[in-house]
Amino acid sequence: MAELIKLFEENPNQRLLEKVASILRKGGLIIYPTDTVYGLGCDITNTKALERIARIKGIKLAKANWSFVCADLSNLSDFVRQIDSSTFKLLKRALPGPYTFILPGNNNLPKDFKKRKTIGIRVPDNGIARALVSALGNPIVSTSIHDEDDILEYTTDPELIFEKWKSVVDVVIDGGYGDNVASTVIDVSSGIPEVLREGKGSVEIL
């Protein structure tokens, strides 16, 4: 059964962050808060964990379109081909924030993502999410957790999330109530921004 761990965004407990990072390194799955909806995540480099998420989602790993959640933009060149200055300025304006940017992937992508031409990058405006990535030392692959409820697409109460997911994941992080609006997805892989999904982030940033 999963462990429910309470973290505060203002000053997340370092010992608990390290504990969660250790679980991630061993192939664990976590549910954690972002600046939009709660996300299901794992270590980007752990194939077994990625396959677990693919099974939960009912898709093949090769077909998965998940985001890479980063602590900041400093790791961008690790995974993304060189981008022009106007694209980089847009990222600097928007992030951290409720956006997913589709960018051209490079040859350094982890083995499970090698065939990707593009990847989605997130830098959430949430101290817990970014601190987790920093503690882990590399991005967390993340996907939103959906609800079967016809009215509420996303569950916002961490205790309800824990009840539902405790037999599926290893850790649920209680970071307070989440939002129920997903990120705005903007494709900048061609150099010309294209909004693929309008969510929490305002498209007026373009």
N, C-alpha and C positions, 0 to 999 in steps of 0.2 A: 504493500500500500504506500501511496505517496506521502511525503512529509509536507505539512503546511508551514511555511516560513514567513514570518512577518518582517517586512523591511520598510523603512521610511525613506521617502524620496530625498528629503533635505540632507540627511546624513546616514546613508545606508551602512549597516554594521559590517566592518571589513572582515571579521571572522566568519560571519554567515555568508558573505559574498564569496570568500575563498572556499567555503564548504560546497556551495552550489557549483562553483567553477570546477572543483574536483569531481563532482558527480557528472558534470558535462563531459569532462575529459575521459571518463570511464564509459561513455556511451549513454549517459542518462538523458531523459527528456524532461524539460521544464515547461511550465506555463507561467508567464511573467507579464507584468504591466508594461505598456508603452504609452505614448502620448495619444494613442487612438484606442484600439480595442486590445484586450488581452491576447498574447501570442503564444503559440506552441513552438518551442525552439530546441535546437541541439547544436553541438559543436560542428562547425562547417567541415572539419577534417575527419569526422568519425562516420565511416560508411554504414556501420551497423545501426547507429542512431538515425541516420538519414533514411535507411530502409524501414525502420520502425515507423517513422512519421509517414512515409509513403503508404505503408500498410494501413495505418489509422485513417488516412485520407482516401484510401481505396484507389490509388493511382500508381503507375510505374515510376520509379525514381527518375528515369531518363526523361519523363514527360513533366516533371514537377516544375512549377514556376514559383519558387519561393524567394523571399527577400534575404539579402545579406544585411544583418543589423550590425552597424559599426559604431564605435565610440565617437569618432570624428572623421574628418576627411583625410587624415594623414595616411590611412591604409589604402586610399583609392588606387594609387599606382600599382599596388600589389595585384589587383584583379582587373583593372580597367585599362583599356588602351588609351593612349594620349587623347585628351579632349581639348577643344578650342577654348580660348579665354572667355568667350561669352557664355559657354556652357558652365565653365568653372565658376564664373561670377554668379550665375543663377543658383548653383548648388550652395555657394557661400551665403547667398541671400536667404535661401529657403531652409537651410539646415543649421542646427537641429530643428526639426519641425515635422508636421504630420504629412510628409510626402514620401513616395517611393519613386526613385528615378531609375528609368531603364537606360543602361549605359552599355557601350561595347565592351565585351569581355576580352581579356588577353590570354596569353599562353600559360600564365602562372596559376590559373584557376585550379582548385583542388580536383583530384582525379575524377570525382563523380560529376563534375561540371565542365570537364574539358571540352565537350562537344558544343557547348553553348556559344552562340554568337553574341548574346546579350545577357546581362544580369540586372536584377533589381537591387538598388542600394537604399538602405534606410539609416538615418541617424535620428532616432526619436528624441523629442524634447522631454525626456523622462530620465531623471537621475539614476533610478534603479537599473533601467535597461542599459544605459551607457556604462555604469559601474560594473555590471555583470560582464560585459564585453571586455572591459579593461582587465578585470580579474582573470578572465579566461585567456586573454592574450591573442585572440583572433576572433573574427566575426561569428555571430550566432546565426544559423539559418533559421528563418522564422516564417510561420504561416498563421493566419488568423484562426481563432477557434469559433466556429459557427454554432448556432443554436437551432434545435429543431422547431422552436416556437415560431409560429407563423407571423407573429407581430414583432417580437424582438429577434432581430437577426443575430445579435451578439449578446452574450451574458456579461453583465457588468459587475456582479457581486462576487468577490473572490471566494466567499464561503460556499456559494452555490456552485461555482466552478470546481472547487475542491470536491464537493460531494459527487459531482458528475464524472470527474476525471481521475479520482484518486486511485483507481485500479488500472489506469492506462499509462500514467506518467510517473516520474520519480519524485518530482518536487512541484508544488504549486506555491508561487510567491504571492503573498497578500500584500499588495502595495496600495490598498484602498480601492474604492470603486473605480472601474474603468469607464471609458467612453463607449458609445455604441455606434460610432461612425468611423468607418475605415479610412485609411490614408488616401490622399489624392495621388493617382499614378500618372506620371509624366514621362513619355518616351523622348529621350534626347539623344538616342543612339545615332541618329542621322545628322545631328547638329542643329536640327530644326525642332523645337519643342512641340510635342503633340500630346494633348490630354487624353489618356485612355480611360480614366475613371475619375469622376469628380467626387471627392470625399471631404474630409475635414479641412484640408489645406485649401486656402483660397487660390483660385486660378488667376487672380489679378496680379499675382507675383510675376507672371510672364510678361 
